[in-house]
Structure formats: structure tokens, C-alpha cells
Amino acid sequence: MADHGEQACKSVDVGMTRVFELFGKRWTGLIVATLMPGRVHFADLRRAIPGISERMLSDRLTELAAAGLVVREVCAGPPLRVAYRLTEAGRAMEPALKELGAWAAKYLQRDPYCPGDLS
């Protein structure tokens, strides 16, 4: 068994741990990316992310709001509609998400079964 010193057993960066606790969950990054251009109504957000259920979308939006990245806005009706937009903190994720997208385009193999994958 290898002898590990204190330096080798350092814990993971706390900031990275917090980021991946939130963004490591399925759909979270896609929701934030979809909200980057501006305010989106719930139904439009649901249609923009194929495969996400209404319940999951609602849960993720609630988590993002609790983290201070998303704001929920009730739009006067009729009909009553709900929209979401990114806060300043949420919009500040744009450079990081663009970098991740560029990294994926360069290093992740294209999925031949995904018609939307044009990389």
C-alpha cells in the first residue's frame, strides 16, 4: 500500500464541490443555457429541453432560484403564465458554459444517434 503524505490527501476545492453539487445534476446546465438569451416562459422552457418532465423542470428551477441564479416571475393574465430569467449571478455563468461547450466540441466524440449533435 502506498504511503500518502498530507499533501496527497488534500480535499477537493470547496468552490468546485459547490458548483458540481448544483450543476452536476441532470438538466441544470441545459436550463441555465436556455435562459441565457433572456426571460423564458415555463412552457417554452419545457419545449426547449427535450426529455425533461414538468416535475423535473420545476424542481431544477426551484433549486436554481434557491441558489440565487434564477428569478421566477408571474406574468399577468389571463391566462396566468410563469416566466424565468437569470439573475446577475446566473448570467455570469455564460463564459464558463461557453468554454464547456467549446471543450465538448473539441474533445468529446460526436454521438451518431443524436440528430442535434452537429459537432
N, C-alpha and C positions, 0 to 999 in steps of 0.2 A: 504494500500500500504506500502511495506517495506521501511524503511529509509536506504538508501545506503550511506555509507561513501565514501570518496575519494578513499580509498584503494580498495573497492569493484568495483569501476568503472574504474580501470586501463585498458588501451588499450592493445590489443594483441601485442605481441612481434613483432617488425618491421622486424626482420630477418625471422621469421616464416611466416609473411604476404608475404614477397617477394618470399620465397620458394613456397608457395602454389599458388601464382599468376601464377607461371610458371608450377609447377608440378601438380597443381590441374586441369589442362586442360587434357581432354581425350587424350590418346596416348603418351603423353610426356614421362612418366616414362618408358613405353614399348620401345620407341625409344632409350632412353639412355641405358636401359638394353641390348638391341640388339646390340648396338655399343660397349659394354664393352670389348668383346674379341679383337676388332681391327677394322680396316677400312672395310667398307661395301659399295658396290655399291648400288645406288638408287633402282634399280630393285630388287636386293636381299633383301634389307631392306623392300621393299613393300611386297614381298612374305613372309617374316618372321613374319609379323604382319597382320594376317587375319582380314579382315573387314575394314582396313584403306584405304581411297581413295588416289589416287596420289596427288590430290589437298591438302588434309588434311596433308599428309606426308610432302609435300613441305612446307606448311605453318608452321608446327611444327618445321621442320628443320631450317627454316629461323628464327624463334623465338629463338631456341636454339643457333644458330650462333650469333644472336644479343646479347644474354646473355653471350657469351664467352664460351659456353660449347661444341660447335661442330665446326669443320672446314670443309668447302666444298672444295674438290679437283677435278679438271678436269683432267681426265686421257687421255693421247694422244691416238688418234685413228689411223686408222678407226677401228671400229666406235668410235665416241667420247662418253666417259662414264663419269659419275659423281659419286664420292665416298664421303663418310663422315666418319670422325673419331672424337673421343672425344679429347678435349684439356686436359691439366693437371687438370683444374678445373672440367671438366666433369668426368674424371677418378676418381677424389676424391669423387664422389658420390657413388662409388661402396660399401663401407662399409654400408652406410645408406640404399641403396637399398637391400642389403643382409639382413639387420636387418628387413626391412619391409617385405621381403619375408618370413623370419622365423616367424615373428609375425603373418602374414596371415595364415601360415601353422598351427600355434598353436591355433589361436583364431577365425578365420573365418570359417564358416561352408562350407563344400565341396558342390560345385554346381553339382547336379546329372545330369544336362543337358549339362555339359561341358566335352567332352571326354578327353581333355588335362589336366583336374584337377585331379591329382593323389594324392593329399594330404589326 
